[in-house]
Amino acid sequence: MYHTDSLYIIPPPGDDLGELTRWEHSRLVRRMLDGAWEQDLQNRVAREVGRERADAWGVAKTTSMPLVSICRETAALYLTEPEVRVGDTPIYGPFAQAITASGLWPRMPRFQAMTIGLRECAWRVSVLPTGEIQYRPVFPDLMICEAMDDQPDVPHSVKELRYRDDYGWCYDYLCIEASDPASPLYRVLQVSTGADISIEVLGGDFSGANYPYRRSDGTPILPYVLYHAESLGDRLWNWRGNWETVQACLNNGVLTTYLNHCIRDASHPQRYTLDCAFVGAIPAGMDSFSQRVEVIADPAVIMRAESTQEGRQPMIGQFQAGANPVELEGVISSIANRIAIDAGLPPADIQRMGGTARSGYAIALSNEGKRAAARRYAPVFRRADEQLMSTTAVLYNRATGSALPELGYQITYKDLPLSPEELQARRANVIELMGAGLLSRTRAYMELNPGMTEASAVNELARIDAERLRMSIP
């Protein structure tokens, strides 16, 4: 079984130089998001300062990674479980229960963070005959896709790289050609030989008329749903979308390593001696000139010394500390904060969590900042979420024989709950606007219930009015 963090299993390169470059960058970002980037940082330190100085600095310090904070803090769209509807009716019954049991929504905050960092990420959907729904994340460094001509950001062909114990690296190859939608492909190809091993792995031929992923009208679909962190609709992959942030975070890791080196080795005065030997430092029977002798001294140690030359005055002195860790830490923290701002976090929404106002090691967004980030990502993620629900319904129908609607799914995201102070301020503002005649009851209800559609607000207000009328009748 292949695990994504297995260091001894290395996927083969892409089909061409462009794919190879994209894969390598995406793997770097994924290592950074997974906390497995120590060797990458060690290599960057050696490139920046040379191997000898890198050895003197010690182990690269991966204790600060602004990219993780940026992705985690802006992935606020699913902190409250969204509502799934078909038209104005929320989904219910075994289908809704199966989605809940799959753990999709609790996994979405992490998935969104990975999508923001990698710029793209995908779910592969499968449904067992028992009705159990499974969602498996597929990362862009394990995919080769081709897009539709009229929808450059939507794949019609997917090669997913998977490791199979008996066959090594293989492609799950699924393709729906626009010119021939009646003959979709589903094959398993061995990467090393190019052999078609579909029969051995899948247990049969599932291409053409046997293709299993179809709507009720027979239209073939892919069991993959590709998410974009942002999409202009002009390309399938936008993997360079955060190139500057990734490079800045690696450079910040170099500076953090240097800070640790300075605290350890240069934050106290450097001592020196002339014509002086420390007692116990020179081996018995050997004079001070026959061998170079060093004494590793700690600032808390008091050393006893004696003169090496009769009649000469020994000297013991010290230089000032080589670095000021407080000032250096302030510079590095400022750089980390600037990385976050350059990545798109509004400065007014950033709150620092830590002992000092200059601490940049735990950059966090205020609740309002998280709500703003959720609203920013909602349009592009809604499109993929609604496609995911539609794809799930299609596969659920095929697996269980159900007759669920296969189109028309709508996602309503919910804002983070307001604090008592925020709620009071919003309520007072809405009431004031209504009193001035600047806001309708419907819009006011929508303001107090973020994420609600206008039709739902009208229905809720009608229900409230009907209940009031019923309660007023003696």
N, C-alpha and C positions, 0 to 999 in steps of 0.2 A: 504494500500500500504506500502510495506517494504522499508525503507530507510537505507542505510548502516551506517549512523551515528546515528541511533536511539538507545539510550542507554537503553531503556526499552524493547527492543525486542532482546533476546539473542538466537542465533542459538544453536541447540542441539549439543552435542559432536559427534565426528566421530565414525565410526563403531568399531574401535579398538584403542589401546593405541597409536600406531604409527600415525594414522590419527589425533588423538586428539592432540598429541604433535606438529605435523606439523601445524594444524589449529591454535593452540594457538600462536605459534611463528609468523605465517603469519598475524594473527590479530594484534599482537603487532606491527609488522613492518608497517602494514597499518595505524594503529593509529598514529604512528610516522610520516609517510608521509603525513597524513591528518591533523596534528596538534592537535590531540585529545589524547595526551599521558600524560597529566598532572597528572592523578591519577597513571599511571605507574611510573612516575618519583617520585611522592610522596612516593610510596611504596618502591622504590629503596633507597631513602634517609633514610627512617626509618630503612631499613635493614642494611644500611651501618653505621649509627651513633646512632641508637636507637630512640625510639619514643619521649623521652623527648627533646633530642637535635634537633630532626626534628621539633618539635613544636617551639623551640626557633629560628630556622632558618626561620620560616615563610613559606609562600606559595612556593612550588617548582617552579623554574623559567625555563620555556620552551622557553627561548629566543634564545637559541643556539642549533641547530640540524645539525651537519655536514652531517648526512645521506641525508637530504633533499638537501643540496648543492651539494653533490657528485652525487646524482641521477639526479638532474636538470641540472647540468653542463655537464654531460656525455651523456645526452639524446639529442644529437645534430644531429641525423640522419634525422630528419624530419623538421628541421627549415626552409628548402626550400622544397617545395612540390616535391616529386619524380615523375618520368615519368613512366607510365605504358604502355607496348607494348605487342603486340602479334607478335612474330617474330621481324621484323624491323618496324612494323606499329604501331604507337601510337593508343590507343583506342580513339574512338570518338562517337559522336551521343548520343542518349538517355541514353545509358549505362554509358558513361563517365560523362554525366550531372547528372545522378542519384547518382553516387559515390561522385561527388563534392557537390551535395545538401545534402548528408548524413552528411557532416561535418567530414568525416573520417580523412583526412590529418591534419586539424587544431587540432584534438584531439590526434593525434599520439605522439607529444612530451610529453604530460602528461602520455599517456599510456606507452611509452617507459620508462619514469622515474619510473613508478610503476612496470614495468617488471624488471628493474634493481634492484630495492629495494626488491621486493618480489621473484625475481629470475624466476618466471613464471607468466603469466597472459594470459587470453584468450578473444577472441571476439566471441560472438554468432551472427550469421548473420541471418537476416530474410528479406524477400522481399514481399511487399504487391502486390495484383493483379494490383494495379495502377502503379507498377514499382518503388515505393518508397523503397529505401534500408535503413535498420536500422542496426546499429552496436551497440551491448550492451556489455560493458566490464564485464567479470566474473572473480572474484578474486579467488586465489587458496584455500583460507580458506572456500570457498563455493562450492568446487568441490571434488568429489571422482572419480578417473579414474582408468581404467585398460589399460595397454599398450599391443601392439602387441608383439609377441614373437621375431620376427625378427627385430622389430623397437621399442626398449624399451622406446624411447622418444616420441612416437606417440600414442595417446590414440585410442582405438577402442570402449571403453565404458565410458560414462560420466553420473555421477549423479550430477546434479546441484541443490543445496539447494536454494529454493525460498520460500518467505513468501507470502501466499495467504490469503486475508482477511477472506474468508469464511471457510477455511480449516486449517489455521495455517501453520506450516512448512511442505513443500512438496519437493519431489525430482522430477525433470524432468529427467527421466531415458531414455537414448538413447544408444543402443548397436548394434554393427555390429560384429557378431562372424565370425572369419576367417573360422571356420569349417562349417558355415552355413550362407553365405552371402545373401542367398535368403530369409532369415527370420529375418530381422532387427526388433528391438523393439523400440517403442516410447510410454512410459507410464508416468503417473503422479501418484506417490505413496505418501500417507500421512505418514509422519515420525512417528507420535505418535501411529498410529494403524497398519501401514503397508498396509492399504487398497489401492486397485487400484481405483483411482478416475478419470481415463482418460476420461470416458464418460462425467462426470459432468464438467470437466475443459476444455477439448479439443473439446467436442461436438461430439465425435465419436471415433472409433478404428482406430489408425494410425500405427499399427504394421503389420508385414508381407507384404502382397501384397499392403496394404494401406499406406505403409511407404512413406512419401512425399518428402524426400530429396534424389533424385536420379539424376545421370547423364543421358544424352540422350540415352545411351545404357542400362539403367536400373541398373547400379551399384550404390548401396546405399552409401551415405557419411554421415558424421556427420556435422551439421551446426556450429560446434565449430572449432576454429583454435587456437591452444595452442602456445604461444610464449615463448621462453627460453632466458634468459640473456646470458647463455652460455650452450653449450651442447656437451658432449662427446659421446652421443648416447648410453649411458649405463644405463640411468635411466629416469623416468618420472618427478620426482620432485628433485630439487637440493636446497631445502629450507634452508639448512645449509650453503649454499655457502657464505653468508655474516654474519655469526653468530658473528664473532669477531667484525666486524664493528658495528653491532647493540648493542652489550654489551658495547663497548667502547663509543658509543654515549650516552647511559644511564648513564655511569659513568661520562662522560663530563657534563651531565645535573646536576649531584650531585655537581660537582665542581663549576658550574655556580651558583647554589643555595647558596653554601658556600661563593662565592665571593660577592654576593648581601648581605648576612648576615654580612660579614666583613665590607663592605662599610657602611652599615646602623648602625651596633652596635659596631664595633671594629676599625674603622679607625680614631678615635679621642682618646685623652688620657682619661683614666678612673679615675674619681675623688674619693676621700675617705675623711672621717672626723673622728677625735677622740675628744671626749668631746665637741661636737659642734652640735647645732641644728639649722636648717634653719628656719627663721622666717616664720610662717604660716604653718609649717609642722606638729606641734603637736597640736592636738585638744584642745580646751579650757577645763580646769579642769583636765587635764591628764598629769602626769609627763613623762619624756622621758624614764623611765625604765619600765613603765607599758605596753608599746606596742611597737613592732618593727615598725619603721617608715622608709620609703624609699622615696627618692625624685628622680623623673625622670628628668634628666637634659639634655638639649640640648647644644651642643658646643657654640651656639650663645647667651645663656642666662647667665646673671650675677646674682648670688644668694647672698643674704644678710644673714649672720649667726651670732649667739651669743653663748656665753659660757653656758654650762649646769651645771658647778660646780664652785662655787665661790672660787677664789684663785688658780684655775687650768688653765693652759695655753691650750686653744683649738688649735687643729691642723687641717689644711686643706691642702691636697696634691693631687698628681695625679701620676698614672703610665703612662708609655709611651703607645702609640697606640698599640693595640693588633695585628694588621696586616697591611701590606703595600699593598694596593689594586693594585698599579701599578705593583709591582713584581708578585703578585698573578695572575693578569689578563694576564701578559706575559706568565706565565707558562701554564695557561689554553689555551691560544691561540696557543701556541706551540703544546700542546697535540691535539687540534682540527686539526691543520695542519698535524700532524703526522698520525692522523686517516685517513685523505684524502689520504696521500701518501701510507699508508698501504692498502687502498682500491683500489689502482691501478692508482692513478693520478700521472703522472710524475712530480717531483718537478720543472723541468724547465718550465713546461706548466702552473703552478699555478701562477696567479697574485692576489695580495691582494687588495681588494677594501676597502678603509677606511682611517681614518685620520692618522694612524700610520703604520709603516712598520710591526709592530708585530700584527696588528689586524687580528684575525683569524675568525671573526664572519661572514664575507662575502667572503668566499673562492670562487674564480671564475677562470675559465680556459681562457687562451688566445684563440684567434680565431684559431690559429694553433693547440692548444691543443684540441679544440672542433672538428676540422677536423680529428685529429688523433683518437679521441674517436669514431667518426662516422665511420671511416674506420675499427676500431676494431670490432664494433658491426654489421657492414653491412652484413657479410656472414650469421650469424645465423638469423638475422631479415629478410634478403632477402628470405630465404627459407619459412618463415612463411608468409611474405607478398605475395609471389607468390601463395602460397596455399590459402590465403585469397581471392585474386582476382579470382582464379579458382572456389572456393566455391561460391563466389558471383555470378559469371557468371552462374553456374549451377542453383542456386536458382532463378536467374533472368529469365532464360529460362523457368523454370517450372511455374513461376508465370505469365509471360507475353506471353508465346508462342514464344519467340524469338529463334533465332538459332545462338547465339553467340558461338565462340570457347570456349570450356570448359577446355582446357589444353594449355600449351605453353606460359603462361603469364610471362613476364620478368619485373623486377623493376630496374630502373636506378636511383640511388641516386645522388643528386647534392650537391656539397660542398658549404659551406658558401661563399658568395661573397668575393673576395679579396679586401682589402683596396687599395687605389691608390699606396701606397708604396710597398705593397706585390705584386700587379699586375706588377708594373714596374720591380721589382727584378726578378720575375718569367719569364717575357718576355725577359729580357736581358740574363738570364741564358739559355733559350731555343735557342735564336738566336746565342749565343756564341757556344753552343754545335752543332748546325746545321752547323755553319761556319767551325768548326773543323772536320766535317764529322762524328761526333759521335752520331748523332740523325737523323732519317728519318723524312720526312715531316709528315707522318702519326702519328708517335709517338709524334712529336712536337705539332700537332693539338690536340692530346689527352691530352698532358700536359697542354695546354692552356684552355682546356675544360674538366675539371675533370668529371669522370663518364661516358664519351662517350665510346662506344664500338669501336673496331677497324674497324668493317664493316661500322658503321655509319661515322667514320672519313674518310674512303676511299670514301664513297659516297659524303660527304660534300666537300672534296677536288676536286673530279671530277666535282661537280657542280660549284665550284669556277673557275676551269680551263676552263670549258665550257663557263661560263659567261665572263671571260676575253677574250677568243677567239672571242666571239660574239661582244664584245665591241671594239675589235681591228680591225674588218673588216669594211672598209669604206662603 
